[in-house]
Amino acid sequence: MYRYLLFDLDGTLTDPAEGITSCVSYALAHFGIHADPKALTAFIGPPLREQFMEYAGFDSDTAEQAVAKYRERYSTTGIFENRVLDGIPSLLARLRDDGYILCVSSSKPEVFVVRTLEKFGLADLFTVTVGSELDGTRVKKAEVIEETLRRLACRFPAEDFTDRSACLMIGDRIYDIDGAAACGMDAVGVSFGYAAPGELESSCARAVIHTPNALLAFLKA
């Protein structure tokens, strides 16, 4: 039975499409690349640096510059171009009241994760919130998950977190599923995020969940 639920943020709890894609477009324009924000949803989920390299063919240094330009807009404007997905606040409240320990495990910089949760009044629902560092470290999902488990172990020292059978990762992209597998724990995919067609179905996710209510039913089964 699962007790510790680790949620991705973007595409799982919130819809950040407007903010992320507008900031990516802003960053690319700095390098003379003009792209329609609507065509940039692939940037929702994976680490930004790697995605800039894949999308635009940037080398490592140029990708770092692109990330800096992205954050120039995101830190003041893009972070607020976001909304909570329908049904998520009531789902989280129900899960907490039912005794689940809720966490956020996101590849987004932790400072932005915390600000987003605070903006939407969700921060107090989570026992542990983990993101990446602004210096580019801890961006891989497996690293984020391991840090989440480390902080949980500090909060619950009587628990054995080397046994991950009570832990479940919940996310909308294959990065979440693969990251959980690398950490020896189960994961489920949610289809209401930004996965490409077939992305979650072809992963090692235990299930693909289509609505917040269906996630609750899965956990109670």
C-alpha positions in Angstrom: 0.0 0.0 0.0 1.3 3.4 -0.9 1.7 6.0 1.8 4.2 8.6 0.3 3.0 10.3 -2.9 5.5 12.3 -4.9 3.9 14.6 -7.4 5.5 16.3 -10.4 4.4 19.9 -10.7 4.1 21.1 -14.3 1.4 19.2 -16.2 0.5 17.2 -13.1 -0.7 19.8 -10.6 -0.7 22.9 -12.7 -0.9 23.9 -16.4 2.1 26.1 -17.0 2.0 26.1 -20.7 1.5 29.9 -21.3 4.3 30.9 -19.0 6.9 28.3 -20.0 6.3 28.5 -23.8 6.3 32.3 -23.7 9.6 32.4 -21.8 11.2 29.8 -24.1 10.1 31.9 -27.1 11.6 35.0 -25.4 14.9 33.2 -24.8 15.1 31.8 -28.4 14.3 35.3 -29.8 17.5 36.5 -28.1 19.4 34.2 -30.4 17.5 35.2 -33.5 15.2 32.2 -33.4 11.5 33.1 -33.7 9.1 30.3 -32.7 5.4 30.3 -32.0 4.9 29.6 -28.3 2.2 27.1 -29.1 4.8 24.9 -30.8 7.0 24.8 -27.7 5.1 22.5 -25.4 8.0 20.0 -25.5 9.8 22.2 -23.1 7.2 21.4 -20.4 8.7 18.6 -18.3 12.4 18.0 -19.2 15.3 20.0 -17.9 15.5 23.3 -19.8 19.2 23.1 -20.6 19.0 19.7 -22.3 15.8 20.7 -24.1 17.4 23.9 -25.5 20.3 21.8 -26.8 17.9 19.3 -28.4 15.5 21.8 -29.9 17.8 24.5 -31.1 21.1 22.6 -31.5 22.8 24.8 -28.9 26.1 23.7 -27.3 26.3 23.6 -23.6 27.4 27.2 -23.0 24.8 28.6 -25.3 22.1 26.5 -23.7 23.1 27.9 -20.3 22.7 31.4 -21.8 19.3 30.5 -23.1 18.3 29.2 -19.6 19.4 32.6 -18.1 17.3 34.5 -20.7 14.3 32.2 -20.0 14.6 32.9 -16.3 14.9 36.6 -16.9 11.2 36.6 -18.0 10.0 33.6 -16.0 11.1 35.0 -12.6 8.9 38.1 -12.9 6.1 37.2 -15.4 6.1 33.6 -16.6 5.8 32.1 -13.2 2.4 33.7 -12.8 1.1 32.6 -16.3 -0.1 29.4 -14.8 -3.2 27.7 -13.4 -4.1 24.8 -11.1 -5.6 21.9 -13.0 -9.3 21.2 -12.4 -9.9 18.9 -9.5 -6.4 19.0 -8.1 -6.9 21.0 -4.9 -9.8 18.8 -3.8 -7.8 15.7 -4.7 -4.8 16.8 -2.6 -6.9 17.8 0.4 -8.7 14.4 0.3 -5.5 12.5 0.1 -3.9 14.4 2.9 -7.0 13.9 5.1 -6.9 10.2 4.3 -3.4 10.0 5.8 -1.2 10.1 2.7 2.1 12.0 2.9 2.3 14.4 -0.1 5.4 15.7 -1.7 6.4 17.6 -4.8 9.3 16.4 -6.8 10.0 18.7 -9.8 12.9 19.5 -12.1 11.9 23.1 -12.0 14.1 25.2 -9.7 12.9 24.8 -6.1 12.5 28.5 -5.5 10.0 28.6 -8.4 8.2 25.5 -7.2 7.7 26.9 -3.8 6.5 30.3 -5.1 4.0 28.5 -7.4 2.5 26.4 -4.6 2.3 29.4 -2.4 0.5 31.4 -5.1 -2.2 28.8 -5.4 -2.5 28.1 -1.7 -1.2 24.5 -2.0 2.1 24.7 -0.2 0.7 23.6 3.2 -0.6 20.4 1.7 2.9 19.1 1.1 5.3 17.7 3.7 8.3 17.9 1.4 8.9 20.1 -1.7 12.0 19.5 -3.8 13.1 21.1 -7.1 16.4 21.6 -8.9 19.0 24.2 -8.0 19.5 27.4 -9.9 23.1 26.5 -10.5 22.0 23.6 -12.8 22.5 20.8 -10.3 19.8 18.2 -9.3 17.9 18.6 -12.5 17.5 14.9 -13.4 14.3 13.5 -12.1 16.0 10.6 -10.3 18.2 13.1 -8.4 15.1 15.1 -7.4 13.3 11.9 -6.2 16.3 10.8 -4.2 16.5 14.2 -2.5 12.8 14.0 -1.8 13.3 10.6 -0.1 16.3 11.9 1.8 14.2 14.7 3.2 11.4 12.3 4.0 13.8 10.2 6.0 14.8 13.2 8.0 11.1 13.9 8.7 10.3 10.3 9.5 13.4 8.8 11.0 11.6 5.6 12.1 10.8 4.7 8.5 13.0 2.7 6.2 13.2 4.6 2.9 15.6 2.1 1.4 12.3 0.1 0.9 10.5 2.2 -1.7 7.4 -0.1 -1.8 5.3 2.6 0.0 6.4 5.4 -2.4 4.7 6.3 -5.6 5.7 8.9 -8.2 2.9 10.6 -10.1 3.8 12.6 -13.2 2.8 13.4 -16.8 6.0 12.7 -18.7 8.2 9.7 -19.2 11.0 11.5 -17.3 8.9 11.1 -14.2 8.3 7.4 -14.9 11.9 6.6 -15.7 13.2 8.7 -12.8 11.1 6.7 -10.4 12.3 3.4 -11.9 15.9 4.5 -11.5 15.1 5.0 -7.8 13.5 1.6 -7.4 10.0 2.8 -7.0 6.6 2.6 -8.7 5.1 5.4 -10.8 1.9 6.2 -12.6 1.4 8.6 -15.5 -1.4 11.1 -15.8 -2.7 11.8 -19.3 -4.0 15.3 -18.6 -0.5 16.8 -18.9 1.9 17.1 -21.8 3.0 13.6 -22.7 3.2 12.9 -26.4 0.7 10.3 -27.8 1.8 6.9 -26.6 4.6 8.2 -24.4 3.1 7.1 -21.1 1.5 3.9 -22.5 4.9 2.7 -23.7 6.6 3.4 -20.4 7.0 1.2 -17.4 4.2 3.1 -15.5 2.0 0.9 -13.4 -1.0 2.7 -14.9 -2.0 5.7 -17.0 -4.6 7.8 -15.1 -6.9 10.1 -17.0 -8.5 12.2 -14.3 -7.8 13.3 -10.7 -10.8 11.2 -9.6 -9.4 8.2 -11.3 -6.1 8.7 -9.5 -8.0 8.6 -6.2 -9.8 5.4 -7.3 -6.4 3.8 -8.2 -5.0 4.6 -4.8 -8.0 3.2 -3.0 -8.2 0.0 -5.1 
